[in-house]
Amino acid sequence: MTTPSSGMAAVGRTQTGRRRLLAGIGASAIVTSVSLFGGKAKEAMAQPGRPACCNLAHYPANTTYSYCHAHAAYIWYCTDSGGYLHCACCETAGNAKSAADCRYN
């Protein structure tokens, strides 16, 4: 005959093992996703002045941001450098012209 305390200890060990297994699976999934999607593009790292979050079709920009904004087909905003660099990104129709206005806040 088993006592309730010995039966509960066996259940506790099973739940702890399951939790560790699931935590390990979750940790490995996070590491895998960061390695696949978390890094910056090689082109952005090769050009240090490039606003990496914009991913413009033309860099360096081939027009001013005010012209691009007036004739824009696409305008989007992004942040980089841990949220301190804020960029307004712009491209005209057919990606003919690209520009960005980035500022540190």
N, C-alpha and C positions, 0 to 999 in steps of 0.2 A: 504494500500500500504506500502511495506517495503522499507527501505532505503538500499542502497548497503552496508553501514557499518554494519548494524545489520545482514544482510545475511552473510557477510564474517565472522562475529564473531561466528555464529553458525557453519560454516564449520570449522573454526579454532579449536573450542572445540572438534569437532568430530575427527579431525586428531590428536590432542594432546592426546585424550583418546586412540586412536588406537595405537599410538606410545608407550604410557605407558604400554598398554597391551602386545604388542610385546616385549618390553624391559623386562618386568617381566617374560615372557615365556622364553626368551633367558637367563636371569640370572638364572632361576631355572634349565634350561638344563645344564648350566655350573656347577652349584653346584652338580647336580646329577652325571654328568660324572666324576668330580674330586673325589667324594666320592666312586664311583665304581672302577675307574681305576687309580687314582692318588696316592694312598697310596702304601707303600712298603709292600712286602710280610711279613707275620708274622714270617717266618723262618729267614728272613734277619734281622728283628728287634731283634730277640732272640739271634743272634750271632753277637756281635758288630764288630768283625774284618772282617766279611765277605764282599767281594766286591759285594754289592747288585745289581749293574747293570749287572753283568756277569750272575748270576743265573746258576752257574755251577752244573753239575750232581753230582760231588763229592766235598764236602767241609768238612774239609780242603783239599787242593789240594793233590793228591796222586802221583804227579810227578813234575819235574821242568818245568818251562815255556819253556826253550830251548829244552828239550826233546819233549815236547808236540808240540811245533812249528815245529820241524823236522818231526814228525809223524802225523801231524794234519789232521783231516777230516773236522773240522770246526774251523775257526778263525774269531773273530769279535771284535769290539772295542765299548766302551761305556764310558759315563761320569756320574759322580755322585757328590754329595755334591755341588750342584749349579754350576757344570761345572768345578770345581777345581780338582777333582780326575779323572784322565784318566786311563782307564784299557784296556789292551789287553787280551782277553779271548781266551781259546783254549780247544778243546776236541778232543780226538782220535776217531777212528772208533768204533762204538758201545758204545760210552760214557764210554769206559774202563778207561781212564785216563783224568783228568781235571787239568787245571792250569790257573793262572792269574798273570799278571804283572801290578800292579797299582802304579801310581805315582801322587803326587800332583804337579800341575804347578801353 
